Amino acid sequence: RKAAVVDAARVCWHAYKRDAFGADEYMPISRKGASVSSSPRGIGYMIADSLDTLWLAGLKTEYQDGVRFLAQSVDFDVDAPVSVFETTIRVLGGLLSAHALSGDKVLLEKARLLGDRLLPAFNTASGLPATFVNLARGTTQFYGRDETVNLAEAGTLQLEFNELSRATDDSRYRDAAQRAADVIAQLPTLDGLAPTFFNVDGKRYRAVYKWGASADSYYEYLLKRWLQLGRSQPKLRAQYDAAVRGARMHLLKTSPEDKLAYIGDMDDNKFVPVFEHLTCFAGGMLALGAMTMSDQEAKQRDLDLARDLTRACDTMYSGSPSGLAPERVRFSAAGQTPAPNAIKWSGTADMYAVPDERYSLLRPETVESMFILWRATGNVEYREQGWRIFEAMRQHAKFSDDACLVNVADVAKVPTPKKDKVETFFMAETLKYLLLLFDDDANTLSLDRFVFNTEAHPLPIF
């Protein structure tokens, strides 16, 4: 099974190298690449995101090809705004992780260069980062005129900047990211849940609380920053534990018929019964948090919730006509569809998917949770479920034997309509977590020695 995943990574990399080598993004059907910014010059998204997966898969020639390209052709002197968050988790995280695994000094040099070009994003009055930074000029932008930032984008930079400071012995990176985290920690919470959207001044905010898009990885990083820093910051663990309690109080529901546990959204004091695939990271996070608890009762409680949430995530796959999960599902009381055009998922009484949410980007969160639960419990059911998901991907996301698997436009239609795109996180995360799930050696990236950033890049624990 591991060999099959290695083969998928090899095929995808060779197709990318053939058609679009050096491009940030890859369109396998039209066999071309694209840049993530308005500049035609790439900044190494696909390559940096793939390096550690290639290394772990034993694809050393392919890995060296990627390192050589970054060393010779990528300087980050791009005169266009790029996402601070995405560039940090994918490119900076990828460079630092590959450096930690291989010891290749050129990767650390590139990481330092990129870190220097990302730092101007933090030059705001509050210290919260801007959403976009021009890597050549150091100028910044936000989504709109009101200068709103979201929780995930401001609170998911700390692992990478901590590691960059550790590896370079230069505290500027850690200090900038820590200042942003300190501002977030001052925001008023709903029983430990931080507001998802707030102004860059760190004062005005909207009463939206969730664990899905725009919030997810902030909570993940509370726990992982505590782990990364050798459990030396009890305040981080306390913030994480408070957020889990808040989620249990306000976001956690059980579907009325199927009794599936899921995490929805709170918007202006109203609960919204949606479950995003992105939120499926929570099972893995809770399991990782449980593994590092001393209180046995609390440990079991969080591990049980991790299992229950991952069961609901697995149902998103198993109930789908193609075996692939949609981007999100909705829950409803029996017999009441949440929307007129919603389809009920097979084998369920109250899980539905609506047409514009039935696409799949081959996201990693469910297999990520299965990998961590496999490490935490040794229960082989997680390997079986992960294999079923991978088989569905190979069957329904493939358009050619010599190309990457691609995004699917509607998982409820068989044969599945394809989209001309493979996300960089398919190589970085989905295939990596599958590789690790099917690796019999628990010392491969031991969870005692490494912490994974939100793009599945393993960084050393200090």
C-alpha positions in Angstrom: 0.0 0.0 0.0 2.8 2.4 0.8 4.4 1.5 -2.6 1.2 2.5 -4.3 1.3 5.9 -2.7 5.0 6.3 -3.6 4.0 5.5 -7.1 1.3 8.2 -7.1 3.8 10.7 -5.9 6.4 9.7 -8.6 3.8 9.8 -11.4 2.6 13.2 -10.3 6.0 14.7 -10.0 7.2 13.4 -13.4 4.1 14.8 -15.1 4.6 18.2 -13.4 8.3 18.1 -14.4 7.4 17.3 -18.0 4.6 19.9 -18.3 5.2 22.8 -16.0 8.4 22.4 -14.0 9.0 25.5 -11.8 5.5 26.8 -12.0 3.7 27.5 -8.7 0.5 25.6 -9.8 -0.1 22.8 -12.2 -3.0 22.1 -14.6 -2.5 18.4 -15.6 -5.3 18.2 -18.2 -4.1 21.1 -20.3 -0.5 20.3 -19.3 0.5 23.8 -18.2 1.5 25.7 -15.1 0.5 29.0 -13.5 1.8 31.5 -11.1 0.1 32.2 -7.7 0.6 36.0 -8.2 0.1 38.5 -11.0 3.8 38.1 -11.8 4.7 35.4 -14.3 7.6 34.5 -12.1 7.0 31.6 -9.7 8.1 31.4 -6.1 8.4 27.7 -5.9 5.0 26.7 -4.4 4.7 23.3 -6.0 8.4 22.4 -5.6 8.9 23.6 -2.0 5.6 22.0 -1.0 6.6 18.6 -2.5 10.2 18.3 -1.4 9.7 16.5 2.0 7.2 14.1 0.5 9.7 13.2 -2.2 12.4 12.7 0.5 10.1 10.5 2.7 9.0 8.5 -0.4 12.7 7.7 -1.1 12.5 9.6 -4.4 15.9 11.1 -4.0 16.6 11.9 -7.7 13.3 13.8 -7.9 14.0 15.5 -4.6 17.4 16.7 -5.9 15.8 18.0 -9.1 13.6 20.1 -7.0 16.4 21.4 -4.7 18.5 22.3 -7.8 15.7 24.3 -9.4 15.0 26.3 -6.2 18.8 26.9 -5.7 19.3 28.1 -9.3 16.0 29.7 -10.3 14.0 31.0 -7.3 15.0 34.3 -5.6 11.6 35.5 -4.3 12.2 38.9 -6.0 8.6 38.9 -7.2 7.0 42.4 -7.8 3.5 41.3 -6.9 1.4 40.7 -3.8 1.3 37.1 -2.5 -0.6 35.6 0.5 1.5 35.8 3.6 -0.3 32.8 5.1 -0.1 30.5 2.1 3.5 31.4 1.3 4.5 30.8 4.9 2.8 27.4 5.3 3.7 26.1 1.9 7.0 27.6 0.8 8.7 28.6 4.0 7.4 25.5 5.8 8.4 23.3 2.9 11.9 24.7 2.8 12.4 24.4 6.6 11.1 20.9 6.7 13.2 19.6 3.8 16.2 21.3 5.4 15.5 19.6 8.8 15.2 16.2 7.1 18.1 16.4 4.6 20.5 19.0 6.1 20.7 20.7 2.7 22.1 24.2 3.6 20.8 25.8 0.4 17.2 25.3 1.6 17.9 27.2 4.8 19.5 30.0 2.8 16.3 30.2 0.7 14.1 30.0 3.8 16.0 33.0 5.4 15.7 34.9 2.1 12.0 34.3 2.0 11.6 35.1 5.7 13.2 38.5 5.2 10.8 39.3 2.4 7.8 38.2 4.5 8.7 40.3 7.6 7.4 43.6 6.2 3.9 42.0 6.5 4.1 42.5 10.3 4.9 46.3 10.0 1.4 47.3 11.2 0.5 49.4 14.2 -0.8 46.3 16.1 1.7 43.8 14.9 -1.0 41.6 13.3 0.2 40.7 9.8 -1.2 42.1 6.6 -2.9 39.6 4.3 -0.7 40.1 1.3 2.9 41.3 0.9 4.8 42.3 -2.3 8.0 40.3 -2.0 10.1 42.7 -4.0 8.9 46.0 -2.5 7.7 45.1 1.0 4.3 46.8 0.5 1.2 45.2 2.0 -2.5 44.8 1.2 -5.6 43.4 2.8 -8.7 41.8 1.4 -10.8 44.9 1.6 -10.7 48.5 2.7 -11.8 47.7 6.2 -8.5 45.8 6.8 -10.0 42.7 8.2 -7.7 39.8 9.0 -8.8 36.2 9.9 -7.8 34.1 12.8 -6.1 31.3 10.7 -4.0 33.7 8.6 -2.7 35.7 11.6 -2.4 32.8 14.0 -0.8 30.1 11.7 2.7 31.6 11.1 4.3 30.9 14.5 5.6 27.3 13.9 7.5 28.3 10.8 8.9 31.6 12.1 9.9 29.8 15.4 11.8 27.2 13.4 13.4 29.8 11.1 14.7 31.7 14.2 16.0 28.4 15.7 17.8 27.3 12.5 19.3 30.7 11.8 19.9 31.9 15.4 18.1 35.1 14.5 15.2 36.0 16.8 13.5 38.6 14.4 11.3 36.0 12.8 10.0 34.4 16.0 9.5 37.9 17.7 7.4 39.1 14.8 5.1 36.1 14.8 4.9 36.1 18.6 3.8 39.7 18.6 0.9 38.8 16.3 0.0 35.8 18.6 0.0 38.1 21.6 -2.5 40.5 20.0 -4.9 37.5 19.2 -4.6 36.3 22.8 -5.9 39.7 24.0 -9.1 39.4 21.9 -12.3 38.6 23.9 -13.2 34.9 23.6 -16.5 33.0 23.7 -15.5 30.5 26.3 -12.0 30.1 24.8 -13.1 30.4 21.2 -11.4 33.4 19.5 -13.4 35.5 16.9 -12.7 34.4 13.4 -12.6 37.8 11.8 -11.2 41.0 13.3 -9.7 44.3 12.3 -5.9 44.7 12.0 -6.1 47.1 14.9 -6.8 44.1 17.1 -9.9 45.7 18.5 -13.0 45.4 16.3 -14.2 41.9 15.6 -17.2 39.9 14.3 -19.1 37.4 16.4 -18.3 34.4 14.2 -16.8 31.3 15.9 -15.8 28.1 14.1 -13.1 25.5 13.6 -13.4 25.4 9.8 -12.0 27.7 7.1 -10.5 31.0 8.3 -10.1 29.7 11.9 -9.0 26.0 11.8 -5.2 26.1 12.0 -5.1 28.8 14.7 -6.3 26.2 17.2 -4.0 23.5 15.8 -1.1 25.9 16.3 -2.0 26.6 20.0 -1.3 22.9 20.7 1.6 22.5 18.2 3.4 25.6 19.4 3.3 24.2 22.9 4.7 20.9 21.6 7.3 22.6 19.4 8.7 24.6 22.3 9.2 21.5 24.3 6.0 22.0 26.4 7.7 24.9 28.1 4.8 27.4 27.6 1.9 26.2 29.8 -0.2 29.2 28.7 -0.4 27.8 25.2 -1.7 24.5 26.4 -4.2 26.3 28.6 -5.4 28.3 25.6 -5.8 25.1 23.6 -7.7 23.2 26.3 -10.0 26.2 26.8 -10.7 26.3 23.1 -11.6 22.6 23.1 -14.0 23.2 26.0 -15.5 26.1 24.1 -16.0 24.0 21.0 -17.7 21.3 23.1 -20.1 24.0 24.5 -20.9 25.9 21.3 -19.8 24.1 18.1 -20.1 20.4 18.8 -23.4 18.8 17.8 -24.7 15.2 17.2 -26.8 14.7 14.1 -30.4 13.7 15.2 -30.8 10.4 13.3 -27.3 9.0 12.6 -25.8 10.3 15.8 -22.7 11.6 14.0 -20.6 14.1 15.9 -19.7 17.2 14.0 -18.4 20.7 14.5 -20.5 23.5 13.0 -20.3 27.3 13.1 -21.6 30.0 15.4 -22.5 33.1 13.5 -24.0 36.0 15.5 -25.3 33.6 18.2 -26.9 31.3 15.7 -25.6 27.8 15.2 -25.1 26.7 11.5 -25.3 22.9 11.0 -22.5 22.6 8.4 -19.4 20.4 8.6 -16.5 21.4 6.4 -13.9 18.8 5.2 -11.4 21.3 6.5 -12.7 20.8 10.0 -11.8 17.1 9.7 -8.3 18.1 10.9 -9.9 18.3 14.4 -9.8 14.5 15.0 -6.1 14.4 14.5 -5.6 17.5 16.6 -7.7 16.2 19.5 -5.8 12.8 19.3 -2.5 14.6 19.4 -3.7 16.7 22.3 -4.9 13.5 24.1 -1.6 11.7 23.6 0.1 14.5 25.6 -2.3 14.7 28.5 -1.6 13.3 32.0 -5.2 13.4 33.2 -6.5 10.0 32.1 -10.2 10.9 32.2 -9.6 14.0 30.1 -7.3 12.1 27.7 -10.0 9.4 27.1 -12.7 12.1 26.6 -10.7 13.9 23.9 -9.6 10.6 22.2 -13.3 9.5 22.1 -14.3 12.8 20.5 -11.4 12.5 18.0 -12.7 9.1 17.0 -16.3 10.3 16.7 -15.5 13.3 14.5 -13.3 11.1 12.3 -16.1 8.7 11.9 -18.3 11.5 10.6 -15.5 12.5 8.2 -15.2 8.9 7.0 -19.0 8.9 6.4 -18.5 11.9 4.1 -16.5 9.5 1.9 -18.3 6.2 2.4 -21.8 7.8 1.8 -20.7 9.5 -1.5 -21.5 7.8 -4.9 -17.8 8.1 -5.9 -16.4 7.4 -2.5 -14.9 10.9 -2.5 -16.0 13.5 0.1 -17.4 16.8 -0.9 -16.1 20.2 0.3 -18.8 20.3 3.0 -21.9 18.6 4.2 -25.0 19.9 6.0 -27.1 18.2 8.6 -30.8 18.3 9.0 -33.6 16.8 11.0 -34.9 13.6 9.4 -37.1 14.2 6.4 -36.2 17.9 6.2 -33.7 18.6 3.5 -31.4 21.6 4.4 -31.8 23.0 0.8 -34.2 22.1 -2.0 -31.5 20.7 -4.3 -29.6 18.8 -1.5 -28.8 15.1 -2.0 -28.9 12.8 1.0 -25.6 10.8 1.5 -26.0 7.1 1.1 -26.4 5.1 4.3 -27.2 8.2 6.3 -30.5 9.7 7.5 -29.4 13.3 8.0 -26.2 14.1 6.1 -26.7 16.1 2.9 -24.6 17.8 0.2 -25.7 20.7 -2.0 -24.5 21.0 -5.7 -22.1 23.9 -5.3 -20.4 22.2 -2.3 -20.0 18.8 -3.9 -16.6 19.3 -5.4 -13.4 17.7 -4.1 -9.9 19.2 -3.9 -8.5 15.8 -2.7 -8.0 17.4 0.7 -5.8 15.8 3.4 -7.7 16.5 6.7 -9.4 13.1 7.0 -6.4 11.0 6.2 -4.3 13.3 8.5 -6.7 12.4 11.4 -6.6 8.7 10.4 -2.8 8.8 10.5 -2.6 10.4 14.0 -5.4 8.1 15.3 -3.5 5.1 13.9 -0.4 6.3 15.8 -2.4 7.0 18.9 -4.5 3.8 19.1 -2.9 1.2 16.7 -6.4 0.5 15.4 -6.0 -1.0 11.9 -9.5 0.3 10.9 -7.9 3.7 10.2 -5.5 2.0 7.7 -8.5 0.3 6.0 -10.5 3.5 5.8 -7.5 5.4 4.5 -6.9 2.8 1.8 -10.5 3.0 0.7 -10.2 6.8 0.3 -7.0 6.4 -1.7 -8.6 3.8 -3.9 -11.5 6.2 -4.6 -9.1 8.9 -5.5 -7.2 6.6 -7.9 -10.5 5.5 -9.5 -12.4 8.8 -9.7 -9.8 11.5 -9.7 -7.6 10.0 -12.5 -7.9 11.2 -16.1 -4.6 9.6 -17.4 -2.1 6.9 -16.2 0.8 9.3 -16.6 -0.6 12.4 -14.8 -1.4 13.7 -11.3 -4.8 12.9 -9.9 -7.0 16.0 -10.3 -9.8 17.9 -8.5 -13.3 16.6 -9.0 -16.2 18.9 -9.9 -19.0 16.8 -8.4 -18.4 13.7 -6.2 -22.0 12.7 -6.5 -21.7 12.0 -10.3 -20.2 8.8 -11.6 -18.2 9.0 -13.8 -16.9 12.1 -12.0 -16.5 15.4 -13.9 -12.8 16.5 -13.6 -11.3 19.9 -13.0 -8.0 20.9 -14.6 -6.1 21.5 -11.4 -4.1 19.6 -8.8 -3.5 21.5 -5.5 0.0 21.7 -4.2 -1.3 20.2 -0.9 -2.1 17.0 -2.7 1.6 16.3 -2.9 2.5 18.1 0.3 -0.2 16.7 2.6 -2.6 14.1 1.2 0.1 11.8 -0.2 2.4 12.4 2.8 -0.2 11.4 5.4 -1.2 8.3 3.3 2.5 7.4 3.1 2.9 7.7 6.9 -0.4 5.8 7.5 0.9 2.8 5.6 4.5 3.0 7.0 5.0 0.2 9.6 7.8 2.1 11.3 6.4 4.4 14.0 9.8 6.0 14.2 9.4 7.5 10.8 8.7 11.1 11.8 8.0 10.2 15.4 5.4 12.5 16.9 7.7 12.9 19.9 10.4 14.5 17.7 8.5 16.3 15.0 5.4 18.5 14.8 3.6 19.0 11.5 2.8 22.4 10.3 -0.7 22.9 8.8 0.7 22.0 5.4 2.0 18.7 6.7 5.6 19.8 6.8 7.4 18.2 9.8 9.4 20.6 11.9 11.7 19.5 14.8 10.6 19.8 18.4 13.1 22.0 20.3 
